[in-house]
Amino acid sequence: MSDHEVLLDNGKQNDPKKKIERKEGEPTPAFIGASWAALLVGVTAYLIGLFNATMQLNEKGYYFAVLVFGLYAAVSLQKAVRDKDEGIPVTNIYYGISWLALIISISLMGIGLYNAGSIDLSEKGFYAMSFVLSLFAAITVQKNIRDTQRARER
């Protein structure tokens, strides 16, 4: 064996990388991190935009309430849909209310932005995009939590 081959062989033996074993159905750490990052970016951007906005306090409160309502509605709907899919009992009234709440929150955001005369068009787009990003990320984070819990129970 030459010196070069010995050095290559030693490099393989001292490889510090160890494969982390995941359970079947468990999301990867990268996907979990990306989901949390998207949620934090979306909500933080939305809140910073509200803080810096020149609108009245009651308008800021409206947009904040719509964000919180939308996040709750999105997570609630995701849970109801998933429960139904997995055979966990979900009443039709709860399922319907979850859909209605999400539709109402999105409608309130759209109607509020459409009628907001004090907000520039670029700001309206900013609020709409950060709202949608936050809703999607909240659904994804909740799904990851549930998938991780289910994989660990198996």
C-alpha positions in Angstrom: 0.0 0.0 0.0 1.4 3.4 -0.9 1.4 6.4 1.4 -1.4 8.0 -0.6 -3.7 5.0 -0.2 -3.1 4.9 3.5 -4.0 8.6 3.8 -7.2 8.0 1.8 -8.1 4.9 3.9 -7.5 6.9 7.2 -9.8 9.6 5.9 -12.6 7.1 5.6 -12.2 5.7 9.0 -12.3 9.1 10.8 -15.4 10.4 9.0 -17.4 12.2 11.7 -20.6 12.3 9.7 -23.2 9.8 11.1 -26.5 9.3 9.4 -29.4 10.3 11.6 -32.1 7.7 11.3 -35.6 9.1 10.8 -38.8 7.2 11.4 -41.0 6.6 8.3 -43.2 9.6 7.6 -41.2 11.9 9.8 -40.3 15.2 8.0 -36.6 16.0 7.5 -35.0 18.6 9.8 -34.4 20.9 6.8 -38.1 20.9 5.9 -39.1 21.5 9.6 -36.6 24.4 9.8 -37.8 25.9 6.4 -41.4 25.7 7.6 -40.7 27.5 10.9 -38.5 30.0 9.1 -41.3 30.8 6.6 -43.8 31.2 9.4 -41.5 33.5 11.3 -40.6 35.6 8.2 -44.2 35.9 7.2 -45.6 36.9 10.6 -42.6 39.1 11.4 -42.7 41.0 8.1 -46.5 41.5 8.4 -46.1 42.8 12.0 -43.2 45.1 11.1 -45.2 46.4 8.2 -48.1 47.2 10.6 -45.8 48.8 13.1 -44.3 51.1 10.5 -47.6 51.9 8.8 -49.1 55.4 8.9 -52.6 54.1 9.3 -54.7 54.7 12.4 -54.5 52.3 15.4 -58.0 50.9 14.7 -56.9 49.9 11.2 -53.7 48.3 12.5 -55.9 46.4 15.0 -58.1 45.2 12.2 -55.2 43.8 10.2 -53.7 42.2 13.2 -57.0 40.5 14.1 -57.4 39.3 10.6 -53.9 37.7 10.7 -54.5 36.0 14.0 -58.0 34.8 12.8 -56.5 33.6 9.5 -53.7 31.6 11.2 -56.1 29.9 13.6 -58.6 29.2 10.8 -55.9 27.7 8.6 -54.5 25.4 11.3 -57.9 24.4 12.4 -59.0 23.5 8.9 -55.8 21.5 8.3 -56.4 19.5 11.4 -60.0 18.9 10.5 -59.2 17.8 7.0 -56.4 15.5 8.2 -58.5 14.0 11.0 -61.3 13.2 8.5 -58.8 11.6 6.1 -57.4 9.4 8.9 -60.8 8.3 10.1 -60.7 10.4 13.3 -64.3 11.6 13.9 -64.9 15.2 12.9 -68.4 16.7 13.0 -69.7 18.3 9.8 -70.4 21.5 11.7 -66.8 21.9 12.8 -65.5 20.9 9.4 -67.8 23.5 7.8 -67.0 26.2 10.3 -63.3 25.6 9.7 -63.7 26.2 6.0 -66.0 29.2 6.6 -63.5 30.8 9.0 -60.7 30.5 6.5 -62.8 31.9 3.7 -63.9 34.8 5.9 -60.4 35.6 7.0 -59.1 35.7 3.5 -62.1 37.7 2.4 -61.7 40.2 5.2 -58.0 40.7 4.2 -59.0 41.1 0.5 -61.8 43.5 1.2 -59.8 45.5 3.7 -56.9 45.9 1.3 -59.2 46.7 -1.6 -60.9 49.5 0.4 -57.8 50.9 2.1 -57.3 54.3 0.5 -54.4 55.2 2.8 -52.2 52.3 1.7 -50.1 52.3 -1.5 -50.6 49.5 -4.0 -47.1 48.1 -3.2 -48.0 48.0 0.5 -51.2 46.2 -0.3 -49.2 43.6 -2.2 -46.8 43.3 0.7 -49.6 42.6 3.3 -51.3 40.2 1.0 -48.1 38.2 0.3 -47.0 38.1 3.9 -50.5 37.0 4.9 -50.6 34.2 2.4 -47.0 33.1 3.4 -48.0 33.1 7.0 -51.1 31.0 6.4 -49.3 28.4 4.3 -46.4 28.2 6.8 -48.8 27.8 9.7 -50.4 24.8 8.0 -47.0 23.3 7.2 -45.7 23.7 10.7 -48.8 22.1 12.1 -48.5 19.2 9.6 -44.8 18.7 10.5 -45.6 18.6 14.2 -48.3 16.0 13.6 -46.2 13.9 11.3 -43.3 13.9 13.8 -45.6 12.9 16.6 -47.2 10.2 14.6 -43.8 8.8 13.4 -42.5 8.7 17.0 -45.6 6.9 18.2 -45.0 4.0 15.7 
